[in-house]
Amino acid sequence: MPRIEETVEISAPLETVWAVAQDVESFPEFMPDVRSLKVVERSPDGLRTVTEWEGVIKEFKRTVRWTEEDVWDPQARTCAFRMLEGDFDSYGGLWTFSEQDGKVRFRCTVDYEYDVPLIGPLIKNIVALKMKQNAANILQAIKERAESR
């Protein structure tokens, strides 16, 4: 199963970065690849959500949809996520947030599987590249939003 890992340093307080990342409903406002995102379930403490996502892969003129469960751990400063259903064969990962030298280190790890019958190695490489770009775009969008506050 392919794995994507991306990291960004953010010049903002950890609490600000955490709040921006947890505010998933606002992602379509500042993430161009996220067409829509709807919270369909939220635990009373707000630490577990189930969300319906619709993303756009412009180069393929394709929309991807999935339902995701996020589990936030404020003590460990992590968010574990996994696809419950959707267009991927499997999709999940972990966001971690840590403070270093007055900055926040935001790391995203994604494991995914997207099997299409008769898909060639070239297309699999393009999918891997798009997944890596998407992870980097999410981190960059959260960075810009947090630093502008």
C-alpha positions, -999 to 999 in steps of 0.1 A, spaced: 0 0 0 15 34 -10 23 59 18 26 96 15 44 117 41 44 155 41 55 181 67 53 218 70 64 243 96 39 269 106 47 303 123 16 304 145 6 292 180 -1 255 183 -37 263 195 -43 283 164 -31 256 140 -51 230 159 -82 251 157 -78 257 120 -72 220 113 -102 209 134 -125 234 116 -131 210 87 -164 226 77 -144 256 65 -120 236 43 -139 243 10 -135 280 17 -97 279 14 -88 245 -2 -95 246 -40 -94 208 -43 -122 204 -18 -155 210 -35 -176 202 -5 -174 188 30 -203 180 53 -201 168 89 -227 141 93 -218 130 128 -199 147 157 -194 133 192 -205 155 221 -169 164 230 -161 172 193 -132 147 192 -148 123 168 -164 133 135 -177 116 105 -176 137 73 -186 134 37 -160 147 13 -161 156 -24 -128 164 -39 -117 174 -74 -88 161 -95 -87 188 -121 -62 172 -144 -84 141 -147 -116 161 -147 -127 137 -120 -146 140 -87 -138 117 -58 -161 111 -29 -156 94 4 -169 93 40 -142 97 66 -140 92 104 -116 116 122 -105 109 158 -88 139 175 -65 134 205 -58 168 222 -32 153 246 -11 136 219 -20 164 194 -30 140 166 -59 133 143 -63 97 131 -85 94 100 -98 66 80 -122 62 51 -155 44 60 -167 42 24 -159 59 -9 -139 58 -42 -106 46 -27 -101 9 -19 -86 21 14 -76 55 27 -64 66 62 -36 82 81 -25 105 108 -19 142 113 5 152 141 11 186 155 42 195 176 59 226 187 96 232 179 116 264 182 84 286 184 69 270 153 44 242 148 55 212 129 25 197 111 30 163 96 6 143 75 9 106 68 -15 90 44 -18 53 34 -41 47 5 -50 21 -21 -67 30 -54 -69 0 -77 -84 3 -111 -85 -28 -132 -61 -27 -161 -44 4 -147 -8 7 -158 22 17 -138 23 51 -154 -12 59 -142 -4 45 -107 26 69 -106 3 98 -116 -22 89 -88 8 87 -63 19 122 -75 -16 136 -71 -19 121 -36 14 137 -26 4 171 -41 -30 169 -23 -13 162 11 11 191 5 -18 214 -6 -38 206 26 -8 214 48 0 246 29 -36 258 31 -38 252 68 -4 269 72 -16 300 53 -49 301 72 -32 298 106 -5 323 99 -30 349 87 -49 348 120 
